[in-house]
Amino acid sequence: MRVRVVRTGGFAGVERHGESDSARDPVLARLVDRVDLDAVPPPGRIPDQYLYDIDIDGSTATVGEAQLNGPLRELVHHVLG
């Protein structure tokens, strides 16, 4: 599965992009299996927070920094790292 993450927002508003494929990355494959994008709550309105646009093979979600936890946080940091 192809995973794309775009981080926007923050105080400086600098965008950061990352992309990876779980077929070549066993750590990412395990993280993708633990993430359910349909269960992600919408981002709250918090000034200067980072927003993460996550795309896992066409399934997408936008997540605020405050909602980013557990396997989803690991996945985002792995792809952007």
N, C-alpha and C positions, 0 to 999 in steps of 0.2 A: 504494500500500500504506500502511496505517495503522501507524505505529510508536509504541509506548508504552514509556517507561522510568520505573521507580520505583527510586530509590536509598534504601536503608535502612542502618542500622548506624552505624558510626563511634563515636567517643567520646561525642558528645552524643545520638546516636540520632535525629537530625532526618531526617524523610522529605522527599524532593524528587521531584516528578513532572514529566514532560514528555511531550508528544504532538505528532506531526506527520504529515503525509500526503505521501508521495513524489510524488503526482500534481501537487502544487503547489510542490514543492521539488526542483529538479533535483540539488542537491548531495546531498540525502538519497537520491534515487533511485540515484545512482552508488554511495553507500555501501552501500545495501541489497543491490545486486547483488554486492558483494564480501564479504558476511557469510554464513557458514554456521552457523546456531545449533545444528545437529545435531553439529557438530564441537567445540563448546565444552565443555571439561572442567568437572566439578562444582567448586563453590567449596571451597577448603580451609578448615580451621578455624583461622582466625587471629583473635586477639582484636581487637576494635574495628575490623575492616576494613569497608569499605563493601561492600554486596551490591547488585547491579543486577538487577532483574527486567525482562527485555526481551521484548516481544511484537511480532512482525512479522506482522500479519494472521493471528493465531491460533497461530502457531508461537512457542513460548516457551522461554526458558532463564533460569537464574539464574547469574550470574557474579560471582565474587569480584574485588575490586580487583586482586589479584595475577595473575589470569588475563586481565585486560582489556588487550588490546594490539592493535596494527595497526588494520585497518578497524573492528573492533568498538569500540575505544576512540574512534575518530573519530566513529562513529555515536552512541554514548552522549553524548559531549560536545556534538555538534551538536544532538541532541534536547533535552538538558537546558539547553543554553546559551541 
